[in-house]
Structure formats: C-alpha cells, structure tokens
Amino acid sequence: MLQINRVSKGFGQIQVLQDITLTLSQGEHAALVGSNGSGKTTLFEIVAGNLEADNGSVVTGSNELIGYLPQNPSAIPAGTIAEAMLLAVNQINPYLSAELSPRDEAEALKLLANLELGYLGLDTTLAALSGGEGTRVQLASLLLQRPEILLLDEPTNHLDIPSLEWFETFINAYPGIVLLISHDRLFLDRTVTTIYELDEEREGIRKFVGTYSEYAQQLAQEKRKAYETWKDQEAEIKRLRGDWHRTAEQARVSERNTKDSTMRRYAKKVAKKGTAKKKRLERYLDSPERIEKPMDKWRIDINFADPVHQSQQILAAQGLSFGYDDNLLFENLDLHIAAGQRLALVGANGSGKSTLLKVLMGLIEANSGTFRWGSSVVLGYMPQKQEDLDPNLTPIEQIQAVKGMNLSEVYHFLHYFLLDEDHANLPTSALSYGQRARLLLARLVAQGVSFLVLDEPVNHLDIPSREQFAKALEAFNGGMLLVAHDRAFIARTCDTLWELNSKSIRVDVPDKGWL
C-alpha cells in the first residue's frame, strides 16, 4: 500500500505541489504524468524520503521497501558491479553479507543480460561504465531487491528496444506496486492501467483509469467539449451585447427625436430596459460557470524551414570501419542515403550507434573507409549528451551564434520552445535536461538545415512535446538519420530502419504495430 496524503511542496516563491493525495493498492501499476516542471520528480523524491514535504504525509505498509530509480542516478558508493549488487542485497537482508550468494549472483547476471549488459562481468569497475551502462546497472541492482513499491523516473531513457520489450514483460508480471514517470507512450500503454495527472495550473491531482492512450483520448474529448461550450458562451455574449446596444441606441434615438412628454417617458423606459440588459450581460460575464478559451498545454512550436535546394545523393560511404583497440564496433559499411529519406538507426546499447553518427559528423575519425555528404547538404546535429551546447552561454547567446537576431526576436523565438525570459538569460548549465533539449531543437530550427542527424532527441521531452516534434518532422521536407528508442516516434517519423548488429547494418522498415 502507498498513501500520499495532502502533500505540498514549494521552493521559495514557487509552489510546485499543492494538496497531492493518491492511494495505490497492492499490485497496482500506475503512471504519473504532467508537463516538465509540474512536480513529478519532486513528488518521487518526497515519497522516496530524499526530500521533506512542507505539508502532508506518505504512508506505506509495515516493512514495505521502496525502490527508487531517479532520472539521473547519483554515483553508487561501490567499486565494482558485484559490490553495487551486494549493497542492494544487504539493504533487504537482516544479516549483512560480505559477498553475493550463488543465487543472488545468478539473478544479478540474468538481470544484466536482460538489460543488454551481458557483456559485463560482475568484476567490472563502475568507473569504466558509460552513463547509460551505469543507469542500467542501478536499475538491475534495484530489481534484484524486488521491493514492494517501485518508483521509476524515466527508466527507459537508456534502454534499447529489446531491453524495453523485456522490461515491459517484467513490469507486467511484477507483483508489487509500480509508480513510474515515462515519456514513452507505447511503454505506458503496455505497462500501466492507471494515470495520475499533475497539472501546475490546478491544485491536487486527477486520476484516470485506463491506458495512456485512453487517457489522451479522454483529454481530447474534454478539450473538444470545452471548446464547444466556449463557442456557445461567446455566441451568447455576442447576442446579449447586441441586444443591449440595440436597446440603448433605440432609447437615445427616441429621446433625441421627440419633445413629446409621452414619447420621452417611453424613451426612458427603453433606456431603463437597456440598463437592465447591460447588467444581465455583466452578470453573465462575471458568472463562475463562464470558462476561458481552451488552450493547448505542454506545447512547443517547432517549424523547420524548407531546404532551399537538396542534393539527390545525401550520403555515400564505402568500407567504413571503426573500433577501439580490439573492440571493432562496425566494419566495411557501405551506406547510401537519398534525398528525402528518413532513417532510424537502431541496435543494442553499446553496438556503436552514437559512434557511427559521430564518425559521419566528422567528430571521430574512422579506422578505415570513406564517406561524403552531398555538396549542398546543410547538416543539423543533435548529440545525445547535449555536449554540443556551451554550458557558459545563455540560450540567447546560443541562438545568436547561429542566426542574426536582435534581442526581441530571440525572446520571441525562444518563447515557442517554452523558454521564457528568465530562463533565456540563465547559463545553459543551469537549465534542466528537458530545457536543454528544447534549446538544441531551437538552434537546429534557427540554422535552417536540410538534413538532420539526431541522437536520442526526445529523451527529455514530455509526450505532447514529442508529438509536436513528430509533427514538425513530418512536415519537414529534408531528410533525417535518427537514433531513438521511442518505437512510436520511430514508426511515425521514419521510413527505413538501419539495424546495427554484429558489426554490420541490416536494412528494414519500421514496425507500424508500434504506433
């Protein structure tokens, strides 16, 4: 059991959570959704005991363990994977152990294999792991504990498609409570049956029973209904205002055009009637039932300009190979991209997808082989780790570095990417991961590119922003090479799959069943 009772939390003048109440029963699997900044991670930190609420309480069953995977896990105080697993096991064992039992060791290796880390031994040092590998090791150690309550904040960010599909099966069979935050719509549809919505414009929390797609459909119906109500309301306001104006004008004309006392009394009655109609309009305008025009929430506006001219041959590569020491990631690749082609590069974590993009972008030199981009291709590159952004520059300076805009134009432009004036003047290092992702997108749009090379571009975007990004890519007349693990996003935006496996690439088409 997990009970969250009227939890509130603020930071300075900013109220992040207000009177949040929800109850999850044994075996319930639910998702917490809301826009970036609505307080989802803050609530998780409070439930996990890492942050103190201003008001309210969190209640669990006796001896129930909460397992928490944060979005950006902190370093594990251990030297090796085995020591990390042992720390996790010792948190739940009444008697501390100096080493993993054969059973726990076998289970740890199984979890690592399912998370596409089977190539790592338990004696692997944590310092040697990449950020994605480290996150998956922490997830494996958490799953090894089998806690009664699982809190997972963006657990799919570093999972490839096979790992995602295994993880979905694992979650569905999990007997405990699962509360997760994810921006992967397909993952949510396949793992949760309840949606809790946090909305910074509304106090408390809303509960929807069903999948994420059913929740989104209900929201769309609510919006359509609200819009129809608003249109009817506007028509009534127009009618009342017109009625009042006609009556008032009639009174003025009658009074101006006659000196007859009877007609002047009639004109005064008409004027009195007009005053009554004006008050009726004012009461209607002040009515608590009156609603404002429904507006889209959580929406970024991305508009890629059409390329002026496109080469028919975007990319040609022959015999491309790359590896570190004896670890060859890919070899003898012959790659061709034609104008307008949209490709998704998929494969297991560690197979070399990001490395291949860096080779093609000229950031890493290939061991052998050649490649050439079309003469008129204007490349736009979005790296996975956002390292392409200078952390010391503000968003304003980042945009002005690629396109001549005055200050007013930059403010207006960044507004479309949900970066307000305050955030636009902060150093990039002070922005959240989601804000940096939107800034990278803004810079690509400002550059006016003809071919996009995108490495996990939607990792830190919420679902509505991902959908808006997908719409922009659908409308973009240029081409694209994309690395992503969001299957619905791939199926919607790409026409070709490049599957990097066993050092070579197999060409396929996206599975439309992912939509």
C-alpha positions in Angstrom: 0.0 0.0 0.0 1.2 3.5 -0.8 -0.8 6.5 0.5 0.2 10.1 -0.3 -1.9 12.4 1.9 -2.3 16.2 1.0 1.4 16.6 0.2 2.6 20.2 -0.6 6.0 21.5 -1.5 7.4 24.8 -2.6 10.8 26.2 -3.4 10.9 29.9 -2.4 8.0 31.7 -4.1 7.3 28.8 -6.5 4.7 26.3 -5.3 5.5 23.0 -7.0 3.0 20.7 -5.3 -0.3 21.5 -3.6 -2.5 19.1 -1.7 -1.5 16.0 -3.6 -3.5 12.9 -2.5 -3.5 9.4 -4.0 -3.6 5.8 -2.9 -2.1 2.8 -4.7 -3.0 -0.7 -3.6 -1.0 -3.9 -3.8 -0.2 -4.9 -7.4 -1.4 -1.6 -8.9 0.7 -0.2 -11.8 0.3 3.5 -12.4 2.0 6.4 -14.2 2.5 9.9 -13.1 2.2 12.4 -16.0 2.4 16.1 -16.4 4.4 18.7 -18.2 8.1 19.4 -17.4 8.1 21.4 -14.2 4.8 20.1 -12.9 6.4 18.4 -9.9 6.6 14.8 -10.9 10.2 14.2 -9.8 9.7 16.3 -6.7 6.8 14.1 -5.6 9.0 11.0 -6.2 11.8 12.4 -4.1 9.4 13.1 -1.3 7.9 9.5 -1.5 11.4 8.1 -1.5 12.3 10.0 1.6 15.0 12.1 -0.1 13.1 15.4 0.2 10.9 16.7 3.0 7.4 17.9 2.2 6.2 21.2 3.5 2.8 19.6 4.5 1.2 16.2 4.2 2.5 12.7 4.7 3.5 9.5 2.9 2.3 6.2 4.4 3.3 2.6 3.4 2.6 -0.8 4.8 4.7 -2.1 7.6 8.2 -3.3 6.4 7.4 -2.4 2.8 10.6 -1.4 0.9 10.5 1.5 -1.6 12.9 1.0 -4.5 13.6 4.3 -6.3 15.4 4.8 -9.6 15.9 8.6 -10.1 16.1 10.1 -13.6 19.7 10.9 -13.2 21.1 8.5 -10.6 23.9 9.6 -8.3 27.1 7.6 -8.2 26.9 4.2 -6.4 29.3 4.1 -3.4 30.9 0.9 -4.8 33.9 -0.1 -6.8 32.5 -2.9 -9.0 29.2 -4.2 -10.3 29.4 -7.0 -7.8 29.8 -4.5 -4.9 26.9 -2.5 -6.2 24.7 -5.6 -6.2 25.9 -6.6 -2.7 24.9 -3.1 -1.4 21.4 -3.6 -2.8 21.1 -7.1 -1.3 22.3 -6.0 2.1 19.6 -3.3 2.3 17.0 -6.0 2.4 18.8 -8.8 4.3 18.6 -8.9 8.1 22.2 -10.1 8.3 24.9 -8.3 6.3 26.9 -10.5 3.9 30.5 -10.0 2.6 29.7 -11.4 -0.8 26.8 -12.3 -3.1 25.3 -15.7 -2.6 25.3 -18.0 -5.6 21.6 -17.4 -6.0 21.9 -13.6 -6.0 24.9 -13.7 -8.3 23.0 -15.8 -10.8 20.0 -13.4 -10.6 22.2 -10.4 -11.0 23.8 -11.8 -14.1 20.4 -12.6 -15.5 19.2 -9.1 -14.9 22.3 -7.6 -16.5 21.8 -9.9 -19.6 18.2 -8.8 -19.9 19.2 -5.2 -19.8 21.7 -5.8 -22.6 24.7 -5.8 -20.2 25.6 -9.4 -20.5 29.0 -8.5 -21.9 29.9 -7.1 -18.5 31.3 -9.2 -15.7 30.4 -8.7 -12.1 34.1 -7.7 -11.5 33.7 -4.7 -14.0 34.6 -1.4 -12.3 31.8 1.1 -12.2 34.2 3.8 -13.2 34.6 2.1 -16.6 30.9 2.3 -17.4 29.2 4.8 -19.6 26.4 6.9 -18.2 23.8 4.6 -19.8 25.5 1.5 -18.6 25.7 2.9 -15.1 22.0 3.7 -15.1 21.1 0.2 -16.2 23.4 -1.3 -13.5 21.5 0.7 -10.9 18.2 -0.5 -12.4 19.4 -4.1 -12.2 20.5 -3.7 -8.6 17.1 -2.2 -7.8 15.2 -5.0 -9.4 17.4 -7.5 -7.6 15.9 -6.2 -4.3 12.3 -6.9 -5.5 10.9 -4.0 -3.4 7.2 -3.9 -2.6 7.0 -0.4 -4.1 8.9 0.6 -7.3 9.3 4.2 -8.2 10.8 4.6 -11.6 11.7 8.0 -13.0 12.3 7.8 -16.8 13.6 4.2 -16.6 13.5 3.7 -20.4 15.9 6.5 -21.3 18.9 4.2 -21.7 17.2 1.0 -22.8 17.3 -0.2 -26.3 14.3 -1.8 -28.0 15.0 -5.5 -26.9 15.6 -4.3 -23.3 12.4 -2.2 -23.5 10.4 -5.2 -24.5 11.9 -7.4 -21.8 11.3 -4.6 -19.2 7.6 -4.3 -20.2 7.1 -8.1 -19.6 9.0 -7.8 -16.2 6.8 -4.8 -15.1 3.6 -6.5 -16.2 4.5 -9.6 -14.1 5.7 -7.6 -11.1 3.5 -8.4 -8.0 4.2 -5.1 -6.2 3.2 -1.5 -6.6 4.7 0.3 -9.6 4.6 4.0 -10.0 6.5 5.4 -12.9 7.3 8.5 -14.9 7.9 8.0 -18.6 7.6 9.9 -21.8 7.4 6.7 -23.9 3.8 6.4 -24.9 4.0 2.8 -26.1 5.7 1.7 -22.9 3.0 3.4 -20.8 0.3 1.7 -22.8 1.8 -1.7 -22.2 2.6 -1.4 -18.5 0.1 0.8 -16.6 -3.6 0.7 -16.0 -4.0 4.0 -14.1 -2.9 7.5 -14.9 -2.4 10.3 -12.3 -2.1 13.7 -13.9 -0.2 16.6 -12.2 -1.2 20.0 -13.6 0.7 23.1 -12.4 -2.5 25.2 -13.2 -4.7 23.1 -10.9 -4.3 22.1 -7.3 -4.2 18.4 -6.4 -4.1 15.5 -8.8 -6.5 13.9 -11.3 -6.9 10.1 -11.7 -7.8 8.3 -14.9 -8.4 4.6 -15.1 -7.0 3.1 -18.3 -4.0 3.2 -20.6 -2.2 6.3 -21.6 -3.8 6.3 -25.0 -7.3 6.1 -23.3 -6.3 9.0 -21.0 -5.1 11.1 -24.0 -8.4 10.3 -25.8 -10.4 11.4 -22.8 -8.4 14.7 -22.6 -9.0 15.3 -26.3 -12.8 14.8 -25.7 -12.7 17.1 -22.7 -11.0 19.8 -24.8 -13.5 19.4 -27.7 -16.4 19.7 -25.2 -14.8 22.7 -23.5 -14.3 24.4 -26.9 -17.9 23.8 -27.9 -19.0 25.2 -24.6 -16.8 28.3 -25.0 -18.1 28.8 -28.6 -21.7 28.7 -27.3 -20.7 31.1 -24.5 -19.2 33.5 -26.9 -22.3 33.4 -29.1 -24.5 34.2 -26.0 -22.2 37.1 -25.0 -22.4 38.5 -28.6 -26.2 38.1 -28.5 -26.6 39.8 -25.1 -24.2 42.6 -26.1 -26.0 43.2 -29.4 -29.4 43.2 -27.6 -28.1 45.8 -25.1 -26.6 48.0 -27.8 -29.8 47.9 -29.9 -32.0 48.8 -26.9 -29.7 51.6 -25.8 -29.5 53.0 -29.3 -33.3 52.9 -29.6 -33.7 54.8 -26.4 -31.2 57.5 -27.5 -32.9 57.9 -30.9 -36.3 58.2 -29.3 -35.2 60.7 -26.7 -33.3 62.8 -29.3 -36.1 63.0 -31.9 -39.1 63.9 -29.8 -40.2 66.6 -27.3 -43.5 64.9 -26.6 -43.6 64.0 -22.9 -45.3 60.7 -23.5 -42.7 59.6 -26.0 -39.9 60.8 -23.7 -41.3 58.7 -20.9 -41.3 55.8 -23.4 -37.7 56.5 -24.3 -36.8 56.5 -20.6 -38.5 53.1 -20.2 -36.5 51.8 -23.1 -33.3 53.2 -21.6 -34.1 51.5 -18.3 -34.6 48.3 -20.2 -31.3 48.7 -21.9 -29.6 49.2 -18.5 -31.2 46.0 -17.2 -29.8 44.2 -20.3 -26.4 45.7 -19.7 -26.4 44.4 -16.1 -27.6 41.0 -17.3 -24.6 40.9 -19.7 -22.2 41.9 -16.8 -23.7 39.2 -14.6 -23.1 36.6 -17.4 -19.5 37.8 -17.9 -18.8 37.5 -14.1 -20.5 34.1 -13.8 -18.3 31.4 -12.2 -19.6 29.0 -14.8 -18.0 31.0 -17.6 -14.9 29.4 -19.0 -11.8 30.8 -20.7 -10.9 29.7 -24.2 -9.3 26.3 -24.0 -5.7 26.5 -25.0 -3.1 23.7 -25.8 -1.0 22.8 -22.8 2.6 21.5 -22.8 3.1 22.5 -26.4 6.3 23.6 -28.2 6.1 25.2 -31.6 8.7 23.7 -34.0 8.8 24.9 -37.5 11.6 23.6 -39.7 12.1 25.8 -42.8 12.1 24.1 -46.2 15.5 23.5 -47.6 16.3 25.8 -50.5 18.0 23.0 -52.5 18.7 19.4 -51.9 21.3 17.1 -53.3 19.9 13.9 -54.7 22.7 12.0 -53.1 22.8 12.9 -49.4 25.4 10.5 -48.2 27.7 7.9 -49.7 30.0 5.8 -47.6 32.3 2.9 -48.6 34.1 0.4 -46.4 33.5 2.4 -43.2 35.0 0.7 -40.1 35.6 1.8 -36.5 36.7 0.3 -33.2 38.6 0.9 -30.0 41.7 -1.3 -29.7 40.5 -4.9 -30.4 36.8 -3.9 -30.0 35.5 -3.4 -33.5 32.1 -1.7 -33.5 31.4 -1.9 -37.2 33.3 -2.8 -40.3 33.1 -2.4 -44.1 29.9 -0.5 -44.0 28.6 0.7 -47.4 25.9 3.3 -46.7 23.7 5.4 -49.0 21.1 8.0 -48.2 18.9 9.6 -50.9 17.2 12.9 -50.8 14.2 13.0 -48.5 15.0 9.6 -46.9 14.2 9.2 -43.2 16.2 6.6 -41.4 16.2 5.2 -37.9 19.4 3.7 -36.7 18.6 1.0 -34.1 20.5 -1.7 -32.3 21.6 -2.9 -28.9 23.1 -0.5 -26.4 26.9 -0.4 -27.0 26.6 -1.6 -30.6 28.0 1.7 -31.9 25.0 3.8 -33.0 26.2 7.1 -31.4 29.7 6.4 -32.5 28.6 5.9 -36.1 26.9 9.2 -36.0 30.0 10.9 -34.7 32.1 9.3 -37.4 29.7 10.6 -40.1 29.7 14.1 -38.5 33.5 14.1 -38.6 33.8 14.2 -34.8 35.7 10.9 -34.8 38.0 9.6 -37.5 37.1 6.2 -39.0 39.7 3.4 -38.8 39.2 2.8 -42.5 36.8 3.7 -45.3 35.5 7.0 -46.7 32.2 8.9 -46.7 31.0 12.0 -48.4 28.0 14.3 -47.9 26.2 15.9 -50.8 27.7 19.3 -51.8 24.5 21.3 -50.9 23.6 19.4 -47.7 23.3 21.6 -44.6 23.7 19.3 -41.6 22.0 19.8 -38.3 23.3 17.6 -35.5 21.8 17.0 -32.0 24.1 14.9 -29.8 22.7 12.5 -27.2 24.5 14.0 -24.2 23.9 17.7 -25.2 27.6 18.3 -25.2 27.3 20.5 -28.2 25.9 23.3 -26.1 28.4 25.6 -24.4 27.4 25.5 -20.7 28.6 29.0 -20.1 26.5 30.7 -22.8 22.9 31.7 -22.3 20.1 30.4 -24.6 20.1 33.9 -26.1 23.8 33.7 -27.0 23.4 30.1 -28.3 20.8 31.2 -30.8 22.5 34.4 -31.8 25.7 32.4 -32.5 23.9 30.6 -35.4 21.5 33.2 -36.7 21.5 37.0 -36.7 18.6 38.1 -34.4 18.1 41.1 -32.2 17.2 40.6 -28.5 13.5 41.0 -29.0 13.5 38.5 -31.9 15.4 35.9 -29.8 13.0 36.3 -26.9 10.0 35.8 -29.2 11.7 32.8 -30.9 12.6 31.0 -27.7 9.1 31.5 -26.4 8.0 28.9 -29.0 10.2 26.4 -27.3 8.8 27.1 -23.8 11.9 29.1 -22.7 10.7 32.3 -21.0 12.7 35.5 -20.5 14.1 34.3 -17.1 15.4 31.0 -18.5 16.7 32.7 -21.7 19.1 34.7 -19.5 20.5 31.8 -17.5 23.7 30.0 -18.4 22.9 26.8 -20.2 24.4 24.7 -17.4 21.6 26.0 -15.1 18.8 24.6 -17.4 17.1 21.3 -16.9 17.7 18.4 -19.3 14.3 19.0 -20.9 15.0 22.7 -21.3 18.4 21.9 -22.9 16.8 19.5 -25.3 14.3 22.2 -26.4 17.2 24.7 -26.8 19.0 22.2 -29.1 15.9 21.9 -31.2 15.5 25.7 -31.3 19.1 26.0 -32.5 18.5 23.4 -35.3 15.5 25.4 -36.4 17.4 28.6 -36.4 20.2 27.1 -38.5 17.9 26.3 -41.4 19.2 22.8 -42.0 18.4 20.4 -44.9 19.4 17.1 -43.2 19.0 16.2 -39.5 21.3 13.9 -37.6 19.5 13.3 -34.3 20.9 11.2 -31.4 18.2 10.4 -28.9 16.5 13.8 -29.4 13.3 13.1 -27.5 14.9 11.6 -24.3 13.9 14.6 -22.1 10.8 15.7 -23.9 7.3 15.0 -22.5 4.8 13.2 -24.6 2.9 16.2 -26.0 6.3 17.8 -26.9 7.3 14.5 -28.6 4.1 14.5 -30.6 4.7 18.2 -31.7 8.3 17.3 -32.6 7.0 14.3 -34.7 4.5 16.7 -36.5 7.4 19.1 -37.3 9.5 16.2 -38.7 6.5 15.0 -40.8 6.2 18.5 -42.3 10.0 18.8 -42.8 10.9 18.4 -46.5 14.5 17.4 -45.8 16.0 14.1 -44.7 16.9 12.6 -41.4 19.1 10.0 -39.6 17.7 9.3 -36.2 18.8 7.3 -33.2 15.9 6.7 -30.8 14.3 4.1 -28.6 10.8 5.5 -28.7 9.2 3.0 -31.0 6.0 5.0 -31.7 8.2 8.0 -32.6 10.3 5.9 -35.0 7.2 4.4 -36.7 5.7 7.8 -37.2 8.7 9.7 -38.5 10.9 7.2 -40.3 10.5 5.1 -43.5 13.7 3.0 -43.2 15.4 1.1 -40.4 19.2 0.6 -40.2 19.7 -2.1 -37.7 23.3 -2.1 -36.4 24.1 -5.7 -35.3 27.2 -7.9 -35.4 29.3 -5.0 -36.8 27.1 -4.7 -39.9 23.8 -2.9 -40.9 20.6 -4.7 -42.0 18.1 -2.5 -43.8 14.4 -2.9 -42.8 11.2 -0.9 -42.4 9.7 0.3 -39.1 7.1 -1.9 -37.4 3.8 0.0 -37.8 2.5 -2.0 -34.9 4.5 0.3 -32.7 2.0 3.2 -33.5 
